[in-house]
Amino acid sequence: MTGGVRLLPYGDRALLVELGSTGEAVAYAAALRALGADAVGEIVPAARTVLAVAGEGAAVSDLRQVLAGVCPAPGGVDADDTPLVEVPVTYDGDDLADVAELTGLSVEEVVAAHTGQTWQVAFGGFAPGFGYLIGEDERLHVPRRTESRTRVPAGAVGLAGEYSGIYPRASPGGWQLLGRTDATLWDIERDPPALLAPGVRVRFVQVPR
C-alpha cells in the first residue's frame, strides 16, 4: 500500500492499481494520463483497477514512484480535457418498458434520463469497440436480464448494473435494451479504432423512429 493506493506487481513490466469503484478508476486513469510521465507506457482502466505498463527504457521502480504520486481530482475528470461524442439513438428497445418498471419511471422519463446526462467511457472490454459507460443518474442502475439473448444486434444500446453500453457487433448478451444506433463503434481505419475509447464523454441524442 503506497499513499492509500494498493500497487500490485503485474509481470515484470507493469503494476496493477487497486481502487474502490469504477469512478475512482476513471479518475485515477485520467490523472495518470494527464501527468504524461515518460515512465508510464500503456494505461488500461477496468472496473476497479488500473493497469500501468512501464514506458520504454523505464524501470518498474520508476513507474511505482509515478503511480504513488498520482492525485485524482476530487470532482472527477475535467470535462474540458476529454472529448465529447454524441451518439444518435432510436429508443425502441425490447426492454424499454421493463426498464421503466424496474426504475419506477415512465418510458419517456427513462429516455429523458438516458439522454439528459453525460456518460463517460470507464473502460473497454467484452468485444472490440465495446465501452462500459458510467453516468450521473443512479435511477438507471438496473440488473441484467435474468436470461441472456442468444443474439443482440449490432448497435443495440443497453443498461446493466451501473453501466450503459452499445453492442459493436451482433453477439449474445444480457443487457436491458433501450434502443439502437447506427454509429460505427469499431473501425480499424480510425485512430483510435474505438469510437468510445476510455475517457471519452458521451451524450445520447434521441432521434425519431
Salt bridges, closest charged atoms under 4 A:
GLU18 OE1 - ARG6 NH1 3.20
ASP92 OD2 - ARG180 NH2 2.73
ASP95 OD1 - ARG145 NH1 3.11
ASP95 OD2 - ARG149 NH1 2.86
ASP137 OD2 - ARG139 NH2 2.74
